[in-house]
Amino acid sequence: MDFQLFNNLLDKVSLYIQKQDTVMRKCIPSIQRLSLTLRFLATGESFRSMEFATRVPACTLSRIIPETVRVIYEVLKDEYLRTPDTEEEWIHVADNYLRQWNVPNCIGAMDGRHIEFKVPLSQGSLYHNYKSTNSIVLLALVNAHYQFIYVNVGVNGRVSDGGVFRESDLAKYINDSQNPLNVPTDKPLPGMNQPIPFVILADAAFPLQNHILKPYPSRNLSHDERIFNYRLSRGRRVVENAFGILANRFRVLLTQIYLSVESVQNITLACCALHNYISKENNSLQGAVDIEDLENETIIPATEIIMLEK
C-alpha cells in the first residue's frame, strides 16, 4: 500500500477511530492506530512482539486492533466488497471471464478457505476441522480479476464448503425463483442455439445446481470430459489464486490467531475489503500473478514479469 492509498484510507476511518485527549494523557492518534492495525494484518505478529517494536503495550494493542479492523470493514464494504445486483454488472463479470479465461457464461468462481485461530476452552471442539485444527470458514465468490464479490465468514470449520454454501445468503438468493440478484437470463454459448444458464464455477465439494458448475469425477473420463474439466479448471483456479494473494498480503491469515471468534471474523472481512481496495485503486496485481500470452500460447510467470518491469 503506497502513501496515497494509506492517506485515503486514513481519511475514511479517522473519524471513527480518533479518540480525545484528556488531562491525564494524550490519546494515540488515528494515523498510528491505523498503522499498527495494518502492520498486524500484514505480518501476523503477536501483540507481545509488536509491543517491543512499537512501544505500545500489548493490552492497548488488544483494544486498538479489533476496533480498527471492524471500522475498516464497515467503511469499505459498501464500495469495495459489494455483490453485483444488476444484470449489467453480472454480464460485465461474465465478459471478463470469457475474455481473460476463455470461460463463457461464468459469473464467478467459488471456494472456501479455513482461517485458523485459538479457540477458548469453553467452545470445546465446535471449531475443530478435518485438518485437526480449529478454524472458521471463509466462503468467497471471486471475479476474473481476483477480486471478491461475495464473502461469508464465521461458520465453524467442522462444516464442509458445500454445507457453508447451502446455509449462505448466496445460495438463498441465487436459487430464488424471484431472482433478487438479477442474474442474467440464459444465453446461448458461442456457436450454439440452445440457451445455457450463467454459472458459478466450483469444485467437487459443492452441489451441482442450475447456477453451479462442477467438474466430472476424476475416474474413467472420456476425452471430452477431460477437456471440460480442464476448461472449468482454468476459470475455477482464479479463486484459489485470490486466496493465495490475500494470504500473501495479509500474513495474519497464515498464522493461528489468538483472538475471539468475533475478532477473527472482523479481521478476515477487513482483509478481504482491503484486498479489493488495493486491487481496484492501485492495480497492484501486476507482477503478482502469472500472465497468459494467447498469441504465443505460453505462460509468463509472475517472477519474470517483475524482472521485466525492473
N, C-alpha and C positions, 0 to 999 in steps of 0.2 A: 504494500500500500504506500503510495507516494504522499508527499506533503499535501497536495491539493485534495486528494481523496480523504486524507485524515482530517483536514480542516473542514471539509464539507460535512463529514460525519460528526465532527465535534459541534458544528452549528446545529445539527439536527437533535443531538442528545443533551447538550449542555443545559438547556432549560429544565430538564427533568432530573439531572444528577448533581447539579450545583447545590452546595449547602451554604449556610450562612456562618460568618464569623461570630464568635461570642467574646465576652470579656475574659473568658478563661483561656481560650486558644483560638488559633486561626484554622479554618477548615482546609481540607485537602482540595485544591482547585479541580475543576471539571476536566481540564486537559490532562492532569496527572491521573485522575480516576480512569479516563478512557485509555490512556497509555498503559496503565497497569493491567487493565482488562484485556487489551489486545495482546500484550506480552504473555499473559496466562494462556490465552487461546492459541497463540502461535507456537508456544514452547511446551506447554503441558507441565511446567514446573510446579512443584508443591508450594504451598503458601510459606512454609518454613524456608525453602530455598530462596524465594522471592524476597523474604524479609531481610536476609543478609545482603542481597544485591541492591535493594531499593531503599532500605532503612524504614520501611513501613511495616508495622507489627503485623504478624500473621492474623491476629484477631481482627484487626482493621481490614485486612485484605479479604477475610471471610465474609465481611459485610459489604464491601465495595463491589467486589466482582460479581456475586449473584445479582445484586441490584442493577448493575450496569448492563449485564448481558440481557436481562429482561427488558430494559429500556431500549437497547439496540434492536432487539427483535420487534418491539412494538412500533418503533418509528420507521422501520424499513419494510415491514411485511406487506403493507398495502401497495407499495410501489414496486418492490423488487421480489416479492415472494407470493404473488397472486396467481391463482389458477385461471386460465382463459375461460371466459364465459360467453363469448360471441362466436358465431360461425366464422367470421373473418379471421379471428385470432387462431382458431384451430386449423383453418386452411393454411395460414401462414406457417404454423408449426409443421404441417404435413408437407408443404412445398419445400421447406428447408431439409426435411428428412430425405425427400426424393432427390433434391439437388446434391446434398452432401454425402448421403449414404446409400443412394440408389434403392430406397425402400419406399414404395408408393403407399398412399392411404394410411400413413403412420402418424399418430398424434402424440407419440411419446414412448419412452422405454421405462419400464418399472422394475424395481427390485428393492430388497431390504438389506439393511446393514445393522449389525449389533454394536451398541455403544456400551462398553464395559464400565462398571462403577462398583464401589464398595457398598454392599447392601447392609443396612443396620440389622443387628441380631433380631430385632422384633419382627422383621419381614420374613424370616425363615428362608425357605427355598423357593419363594414365589418367583424370583427373577432368575433362577438357575436355568441355564440353557443346555443344549446338546453338546456344546463345546466345554462343558464343565466350568463355565464362568458365570458371572451374574451380569445381566445386561437388560437394556430396553432396546426396542427395535425402531430404527429409522426407516420408514417406508417412503420411497421417493419416486416421483414421475419426472423425467428429465427430457428436455427438448434436444434438438440436434446440435446445439452449441454448448452442451454440458451445463445448462442452467436448470435449476429446479423450478418446476411449475406446479408441483404439489408435494407437500411433505406431511407425514403423520408420525408423530413421535410420542412414545410413552408406554406402548404396550409391552408387557413383560416378555423377557427373552424365551420363555417356555413356549410361546405361541409361534407357529410357523409363519413364513411370509404370506402364504395363501390365507391363513387364518387372520392375520393382521389386515389384509386387504378386504376380506369378507366383512369385517366389522367396521371398516372405514367409511368416511363420508363419500369418498370417491366411488366406492362400489355401489353405495346407495343411489348416488346421483346419476352415474353413468348407465345403470340398469333401469332407471326410472322411465316409464313409458312417456311421461310428460317432457322428458329431455331438458331438465333445468340447466344443464351445462351448454346447451345449444350445439351439441356435436353435429357436424355436417351430415346431411343425408348420404345414403350410399352412392358411390361413384364408381363407374367402370374403370378398370385398370387400363393402361395404355395398350391398344391393340385388341381390346375385348369389348363386348357389348353388355355383358351381364354386370349389374351393379354389385359392388363389393363394399362392405362396411368399413368405416375408418376404425383402426385398431390400435391398441396399446401392445407393444412387444414385451413379452415376459418369458421367464424360464419355466422349467417343469414344475416348480413349486406352486404355481398359480393355476386356478381353474380355467378351462377352455370355455370362453363365453363369446357372445356376439361381438363384443368390442375388445376382446383379449385374444392375442395370437401367441401360441407357444410352440416349441419345436416338436417334431416327431420323436418318439422314444429312440434311443441310440442303437438299438439292436435290429439287425436284418433290414437295413434301409435299402430302398431302391435308389437308382441313380437320381431320379427326380426329387425324391425325398431328401437326399443328401444335399442337393443344390438348394432346396428350400431352406433346410436348416442353416446352411452357410449364409444365405441371403438374410435370413432372420437374425443370425448372429451379428452381421455387420451393423445392424441398427441397434440391437439389444446391448451390445458392448458399450454403448455410449453411457449408460447409467453406471456400469462398472468403472469406467474411466472417470466419471464425475465423482464417484465416491473416493477414488484414489487421489484426485486433485484436491478434493475437500479435506481429506485427512492429511495430505502433504502440506497444505496451507495452515491448517489448524491442528497441530500435532497433539493437542489435548485429547483429540478423539482416538489417538493411538495408545493412550495411557489408561490406567484404571483410575477413574475419577473418584476422589474421596469427598463426595458431597451428597446431599439428599437427592431423592428421585426428582423432585420438582426442579432443583437447580440443574441437574443433568439434562432435563428436558429443555430448560431455557438456554443452556449452553449449546445444545445441538441445534436448536432453532436459530439462535443468533449466528452460529457458524454458517448455516445454510443461507441466511439472509445476507451476511457479509460476503459470502462466496458469489452470490448473484450481483451484489452491489459492486464488487471489484470487477467482475467479468463484464458487466454492462457499461460501467463508467470508464474503465481503463483498457478494455480489450487485452487483458494480461494473459490470456491463454496461449497467445502466440509464443512458441518456444517451449510450451509445457506439454503439448500433445503431438502425436505423430500426424503428418500430413500425407494424404494420398495424391500422387501425381497420376491423374486419369489418362493423360496423353501417353505417358511412357509406361503405364501400368506398374508403377513402383511405389514403395512406401519410403518416405523420408523421415527417419527417426527424429524425435524432438532434440536429442543431443546434437545432431548435425545442423539443425535449424538454428540453434543457439550459436554454434560456431560460425555459421554463415553470417548471422547478424553482427557478430563481433568483428 
